[in-house]
Amino acid sequence: MEIVTDTQTPTALPDVESFRLRRLVQRFREEDELDVVGTQVDLIELGAHLDGNPKAVLFCAAGPEKAQVIGNAFGSRRRLALAFDVAEQDLRAEVSRRLQTPIPPVEVPSSAAPVHQVVWTGEQADFTKLPVHLQHSEDGAPYISASIDITRSLDGKKRNVGYRRIMLRGRQEAGIDLIAPSDLRALYAEYVQRKERMPIAFVVGSHPADGVAATAMSAVADEVDLMGALRGAPVPLVKCVSIDAMVPADAEVVLEGFLDERGWAESEGPYGEYLGYYGHMKTNPVFHLTAITMRRDALFQTITIGGKSLDCTDTAQLAALRTEAAAWSALTTAVREPIAVYATPSCGGMFNLRLSLHQRNPGEVRNAISAIMASSADVKHIFAVDSDIDIFSDAQMEWAFATRFQADRDLVVASGFRTMPLDPSLDGRRTGAKAGFDLTFPFGWNRETEFRVPEPPKLRSAPKQTVQEALKTGPKHFLELMEAVGSRDGRDVLIELDSVRQELGVTRAADGRYQLSN
């Protein structure tokens, strides 16, 4: 059955437009963060347009139905920062701040929910009516990759939100990945033990705030509250049409259905995974589709995951924010003055983490490294630097690594840690090793007198003197002589300094300053 409504949202009801994905895509266009493919393209072509593309891509006519599809929407830190209205370097701090204040959702009626403008149930609920594309050359089937899952525990006390890929098996069946440890895996196991179906809804087409919430690590009972926290506003929820669940009323598309009671029963994969390599075939649960609801002008979303250019993928950028928030939480209990953390997206957003800090006491760098190793962030390599290094600069990090690190003194290695099973370097092991790289100056090193960093000269105004008069007041650097003379050239100072040398004699102090011989 298909139902199409044309009800406008009353102004008294909660806002169902401000956090719409399409609205954010328009801002990406204004900020030159969007490529637009205006011509019709076959679905097989979408992957090539998205792979390694630093911009979001809007397909105006994808497939024979000429559907609108957005990809790479979350695939850069700048676009995520735009979504949160902050500068890129302030993004982690803003996310951590918002997560401290969960905001409960509010319910809206179906008549006011844009995602219920079109409703397909029965035989009309058909995966193949959506512009789902083959993302990687060896994937097992077309995948829906931008799907946020919403479920409840068997006792109804916990509502869980996560990110899950969906491999199509036909018009109304799909496989989902539930191999890795997760809240959803644990909740589903309870249903399987009771031989009951698990109601589940997947949201396709969401604001980045919802995506960050779906990947966040939190102990709150209702993880939709995290969506509200990251939006800074209550999430408008609407009851599903075919299952006992509630979903964001402002979503683009929602897939309703259930995971059957058989548990891990059918093959799923392979798939280009978030670490840049193909995953193996797996045995996973089966999702049965019972309804599709959507906006009349729904914008279908696909996210980028695998490949060589991980820094341009949605998953790496989302993972980086999650890693940074978890690492920061651990750091604030381990050292007095952490400055910043940055998980590089090119490593998948979790394995390599940079941190800067002010060393207040001997051993604080080791404390910081150890805290992150033991935290819920799945970090393998921690690179610690002093506060004068910009951790967002690859060049400065390379410089610190090259000039402040001694392997026999500054390398911290430990083993036996929990790992991510997809890490190919494990070679079948169930636990892994971690390393910390102390790229800081030794504690107490006086950088005012040793290994100072050169900077461009900056002239300050000073009372005008001759070179001789200036030197009579004490030793001077060449720049100080230029300031005394009022020179913006320097060559005139050289000439005058040479005259003083010949007349009175000039020597050099140990720090390079010029001084009169007598």
N, C-alpha and C positions, 0 to 999 in steps of 0.2 A: 504494500500500500504506500502511496506517496501522498503527502500532505504538504501544501504550500500555503503559508499564511502571509498576510500583508499588514500585520498589526504594527503600528508605530509605538515606541516606548513612551509611556507617560513621563513627563518631566519630574514627577515626584519620586519615581523609582530610582534605584542606584544607577550610577553611571555605567553604561555598557559599551562605550565607544572609546574612552581615553586610552585604554590599554589594548586596543585592537591592533593586531599585527600589521594590517594594511596601512593603518595610520602611521606607524613607525617606518614602514618602507618608504612612504612619501618623504619623511624627514631624511632618510638615507639618500634619496634622490637630490634633495636640496643641499646636502653636505658633500656631494660628489662621492658617495660611497655605494653607488648602485650602477650596475650595467643593465641595460634594458635590451632584451632580444625581442624586437617587434615583429619579426617574420615568423611564420608558422614553422615549428621544428618537430621532428619525430621524437618520441620519448627516449629513444636510444641515444640521442644527441645531448641530452641534458648533462650527463656525467662529464663529457668532454668540455662543456662550457664552464662547469663548476670547478673541475680539478685544478688546484693551484691558483685559482683566481682570487686576488686579494680583495675583491669587491663582492658585495651581494649581487645576485643575478635575478632579475625579474623576467620570466618568460611570459609573454603576452598571449601566446597561442601555442600551447604545448599539446602534441598529439592531435588526432583527427577531430576531437571535440573542441579543440582550441581553448583548453583550460588555462587559467592563470596559475603559475607556480612560482614560488620564491625559494631560492636556495642561497646558502652561505649567509643567511641573515645575521647569525651570531658569530661569523667567522673572523672577526677582528676585535681586538680590545677597544679600538676606537668606537666601533658600532655599539658594543656593550656599554661603553661609557656614555655615548649619546642617549641610550635607552634609560640610563640612570641620571642623566643631566649632570655629569661630573667630568672632570678631566681624567685622562687615562690613568695617571699615576695616583689618583685619589679613589679609583674604583674599588679596590679591596677594602679600604677603610669605610667607604660608604656602605658596601654590602655587609660588612661586619656590624656596623652601627645599626642598620635596619633590622638585621636578624635578631637583635636584642629585644625587639618589641613586636611579638606576634600579634596579628590583627585578625580576629574571627571573621568569617565570611557572612554574607547576608543572602537570604533567599529571595528570588524573584519568580513570578509566575511564568509559565511557559509562553503566554501571550506577549510577554515583555522581553523574552530572550531571543536575541538575534540568531543564535545557533539553532533555534527551532523554527526558523523561517521556512526551511525545507526539511521534511522528515520522510525517510525511506524505511519501511519495515517489510517483513515477509520476504518475498522474492525480489522486491525492489532494493533491499539491502544487499548490495553487490559490490565487493571490493573492486571489480574490474571496471566499474563506472568512475573510478577515481584515477587521476593521472599518475599512477605509481610506475616508477621506471627502474630498470636494471642499473644499479649504481656502479658496479665494478664488473670486469669482464668474466670473472669466475664465480660470481655470486650464484647461490643455488636457485634464485628466482628474484623477481622484483620485490623490493623491500619498501615498506613505509618506515622511514627512519626518524621522523620528527614527532614521535608519538609519546606524549606524557601520560603515564598510566595512573589511574585513581582507583583505589581499592579500600576495603574495610577488613579488619580482622574478623574472625569467626564470631567473637563475642560482641562485636560492634563497638568496642571501646577505642579502637585506633583507626584513623584514616591515613592511608599511606599514599605518597606521591613519588613517582620516579620516572626515569626515561627508559623506554624499552623499544627495541626494534621489532618489526613485524614482517615475517616472510610469508608472502601469499602462497596458499596451497590450492586455491580455487576461488569460487565466487564468495563463499562464506566461511572458509576455514583458513587459518594461518598459524604459523609457528612463532613462538616468542622465546627469547633467550632468557632462561632462568638458571644458568649453570653457576655463575659467580655468586658469592655470598651477598645477600641483600635482604632488606626488610620484606620485600614482596616474596622472595623465595621462602622465607620462614613463615610468612602468613599463609601462603598457598599450601605449604606442607600440612598445616592444620586442617585445611579443607580436604586434602587428599586422604589424610588419616581417617576422617569421618565419612569419606566417600561422597562428598558433596561438591557440587559445582561452585566455582568462585565467581561472583559477578565482578566485572571489570569494565572500565570505560577508558578509551584512549582519546586524548585531545590532540588534534593535528592542526597546527597554526596558532602559535601562542606568542605573547610578549616575552622578551628575554627575562624579565623578572620571574615569570613562571618557570622558565627553563632553569634558571639558577636555583630556585627553590626545589625543583625536582631532583637536582643533583646534590643539594646541601646535606650536611650531616647534622642531624638534630634529634633530640629525644622528645619533642613535643608530641602529644597524643594525636593532634589533628594537623597534619602537615600542610593542609590548605591554609592554615594560619600563617605559615611561612610565605606563601604566595602573597598574602595580604601585607606581611611585614615588608617584603621586597618591593611590592608596588607602592607601599605607603598609603594604602587604601583597602577597604574590605573587598574581597572577591565576590562578585555577584554569582551565586550558584542557582542552578535550575535542576529540577528532578529529571532524571532520564526517562525516556518514553517506554523502554522495554525491560529495564532492570532496576533494582533497588539501589540507586546510587545518585550522586549529584555531581554536576560538572560546571565549569565556568560558563556562564551564559553568554559571555562575549567572545568565545572561541570562534575559530573559522569553521572547523569540522570536528565532530565527535563520533567515534565508533563505539557502539555499545555491544556487549555480549558477555560471554563467560569462558573461563578456563574449565575444561571438563575434569571429571573426577579421577581420570586415569593416571594423572601425574606426569612424570617424564616418560612419554610414551612414543613419540614420533621423531624422526630425523629432522634436523634443522641446520641450515648452513650449506656450504661454507659462506663466509662473508668477509669483506674487507674491514678489518677491525680498527679500533681507535689508536692502536700503537703503530699503525702503518703497514701491518702484515695481514695476510689471510688467516682467519681462524679455521679450526678443524670442523668437520662434521660433528654435530652434537645431538644428543637425545633430549628433547624439550617438550613442554606442554603444548597443547593445541588450543587456540582461541577460536571460538565459534561466534560469528557475527550475527547479531539480532536486529540492529538498527544503525542507520547512518543519519545524523542530523547535521545541518549546516546553514550558514548564511546564504541568502540568494546569490550574492556575489562573492562566494567563498574564495579565499586565496589559499591554495593548497601549499603546504610547506614541505620541503625536503632538506635534510641537513647533510653536510659533508663529514666523512668519517676517516677513511683510510687513505693510503697513498703516500707519496714522498713529501708532499708539502703540508705537513701536519699543522704548521703555524697558520694556515689559511682555513682550517676546518672548524666547524661549529663545535664539535665535541672537545677538541683540544682547548679552545677558549673557555668553554664552560668548565672543563676539568681544572683548568688553571685557577679559576676563581675559587672553586671548591677547595683545592689544595691550599691556596693562600690563606683562606679563612680558617681552615683547620690548623695550619701551621702557626698562624698568628695567635690563635687561642692558646696553643701549647707554649709559645714563646713568652707570653705575658705572665706566665706563672714561673718561668725559669730564669729570666734575666730582668734587670731593672729598667733597661732603656733600649728595647728594640726600636729600630727606625722604620724599616720597610721589609717586605718580602715580595718575591716575584717568581712565579713558576713559569718557566719558558714554554710557550705553546709548541715549539718545534720538537719537544720531547714527548708530546702527547698531553702536556699540561699537568703532569704529576711527578715524573721521575726525577727531574732536575730542578732544584729550588735555590734561589739566591736570597740571602738575607744580609741586611746591614744593621749595625748596632754600635752604640757607644759602650766601650769597655769601662765599667766602673771598678771592677775588681779582677785580680788574676783568676783565670779559669772560666770566665763567663762565656767565652766563645765555645768551649767544650760543653758547657751546660746547655747553651742554645742548640748546638748540633745534636746533643743527646736527646733533648726534649722533642725535637722534630722527628728524629728517628723513631721514637716511641709513641708518637702521636697517631691520630686516626688518618692523617695524610699519608698517602702511599708514596713517600719520597724515597728514592734510592741514593741520591747524591745531593749533598748540601754544600753550598759555596758561601762562606761567611766573609764579609768584608767590613772595613771601617766605614764610618759615616761619610767620609769624603768621596766615596765611590758611588756613582750612579748605577744602581743594580739593573736599571732598564737599558743601559748602554752595553752592548756586546764589546765594544772597543775598550771601555774602562774595565770591564770584568777580565778581559784578556790581559790587560796591562797589570792588574792586581795579581792575577795568577802567575804571570811571568816574573814579577819583581818582588813579591812578598811571600812566596811559598817555597818551603823546603820540604821535600817529601819525607825525609827521615825525622822531621820535627813536627810537621803540620798536617799530616795525614791521619785521619781517624777511621779505622775499619772495624766493623762488627758484623757478626753473622747470626743466622738462626731466626731472622725476622719473617713475619707474615708477608706474603708476596701477592702480586697480581698474576694469576695463572697464565695469562696471555703473553707474559714476558718471555720471548724466545731464548734469552740468555740463561734462563734457569736450567735448560737442558734436562727437563723432567723432574727437577728437585721440587719439593713442596715448601721449602723455606729458602730465603735468599740473604745476600749480604748487602750492607749499606756502607757508604763512605762519606766522611765529612772532610772538606778542604778548608783549612784555616788560612785565609788569604789576608789576614790582618797583620799589622805591625805588632811585634812582641809588646806585651803590656809594659807601659812605662817608657817606651821609646819616645824621646823628645824630638818630635818632628819640626819643632821651631828652629832647631840647629842642625839636624841631620836629614839628608835626603828631602829637602824642600822641593815642592813642585813648582816649576817655572810657570809664570803667568805673563800675559802681555803687559807692557808698561802703561801706567796710568799717571798722568801728571797732576799734581796738586798745586794749588796756588801758594806762593810764599813771597815774603818781602824780597825785593830784587837786590842782589848782591853780585860782586864779581866772584870768580872762581877762588881767588886768593882769600877774599873775605870769608867765603863759605868754609874753606878748609881751616881757617884760623879758629873756627868755632868747634872743630872736631872732625873725625873721619867721615867721609861721605861716599855713598854709592854713586855711580855715574848718573843715575836717574835723579838723585838728590841734587847733584850739581846742576843738571838741566833745570830743575825746579828753582834753584837759587838764582840762576842767571835769567830765567824766564825764557829758555830756549824750547822751541818745538821742533828743532832740527837735530841738534846734537853735534854736528860737525864744527860749529862755532865754539862749543865747549871744548872739543878736542884741541883746537888751536890755542885757546886760552890756557888750558891745562898744561899743554906742552911748554908754553912760555913760563908758567910758574915752576915747572919741573927744572927748566934750564936756569932760572933765576934763584930759586930758593931750595930746590930739591923736593921730590915727591916720592913716597914709598907706598907699598900696599900692605894693608892689615891682613890678618889670616882669613878674614871673611871676604876679602876682595875690595874693601873700601879704600879710597885714596886718602892719604894724610901727608901733611908737611913733614919733611925730614927732621926739622928741629922744632 
